[in-house]
């Protein structure tokens, strides 16, 4: 059974909690609505914690590039 959680304030991003099976456990689906279409991702609680850390780095201007260019 899925549970609709609150829309992230001041965004068009909705959250749905659902059971992803024995191996994945409770999961979160994030859905972005844009001009009549939508995109979504589903993540586990562990993945959500890791994504949250990266989002905070980005929000604070401290994002980490995937690679470092050399001169």
Buried (B, 14 or more C-beta within 10 A) or exposed (E): EEEEEEEEEEEEBBBBBBEBEEEBEEBBBBBBBEEEEEEEEBBBEEBBEEBEEEEEEEEEEEEEEEEEEEE
